[in-house]
C-alpha cells in the first residue's frame, strides 16, 4: 500500500494538515522529518478500493486506534513473506 504526500507551497495549511495526520497516526513527533526515527512506527488508516487499486482515504489518530487489534507483521500472520522495502538514502536533495 502506497500513500503519496503532496507538498503544496500555495496551500501550506493543507500540506500541514496532511502531515499532522500522519505524525499523529504513527506517533511521530510533529515536524520530525528524520526518516530514521520513523522506522518501526505503526499507524492506522482507512482505505478505499477503486479501479486503480487500494488507496489511503485518511489516517486514524492514536486515540481512534485504541480499539483495533495489534498489528502483526505479514511474516507473523500465516507464513506470508514479509514485503521488502527499497533502500532510501537521504542526501538532503528532495527529487521534486
N, C-alpha and C positions, 0 to 999 in steps of 0.2 A: 504494500500500500504506500503510495507516494502522496506527498502534500507539498505544494509549491507556495512559498510565501512571496508575494509581490511587494516590493518596496516602492511606494508611490510618493515621490517628493512633493507633488502638488496636493496630496491628501494625507499629510502625516498622521492625522487623527485615526484614519482607517488602518494604516500600517501599524501604529502603536496599539490599537485595539486588538488586531490580529496577533501581534507578538505577545501581548499581555496574556491573551487566552492560552497560547502555547506555554509560556512560562508558568502560568498558574496550573495548567493541567499536569505538567510534568514535574512540578515542584522545583523549578529553576528560578534562581534569584532574578528579579526584574533587571533587564539590561545586561545580563551575563551572556556575552557572545563568544566566550571561550568554549569552543565545542568540546574540549576535553572534559569540561565539567558536566556535560550533558550525557556522557557515556553511562549506561546502566539505568538511566531515568525511565520511569514508566508513567504514562498518562492514559487518558481515555478520550475517545471521540465517538461521535455518531456518524455513521457512513450512509451513503446513498448509492444505489446501483443504477446506472443508465447505460445507454448503448455503447459508451466508450469505456466502461468498466466501473470499478468501485472508487468513490471519491469521498473525501472527508467533508462532511457538512459543517460540523463545528466541534470544538473541543469542550470536554466537560471539566468544570472546575474541580479542585481537590475535594471540596465538600460534597459535590454531587457524585463522586466516585465511591463514597463510603459504603454503599450497599452492593457494589459489584464484587464478584468473586476475584480472588487474587490472580494476577497474570501468571500464566505458565508458558515458558519458552516452548516453541514447537518441538524441540528435542526431548522435552519432558512430557509431552502430551500425545503419546501414541506412536513414538518411533519415527515421526516425520523428521526429515533432515532440516536442521536449522539454516535459515537463509544466510547467505554470505553477503556482507556489505562491501562496497568498493572502498578502498583506502582514500582518505581525504587529507591532503596536506594544506594547511592554512598558511599561505605565504603572504597574506595581507592584501593581495591583489584580487578583489572580487571580479569575476569574469563577466559582469553585466553592468 
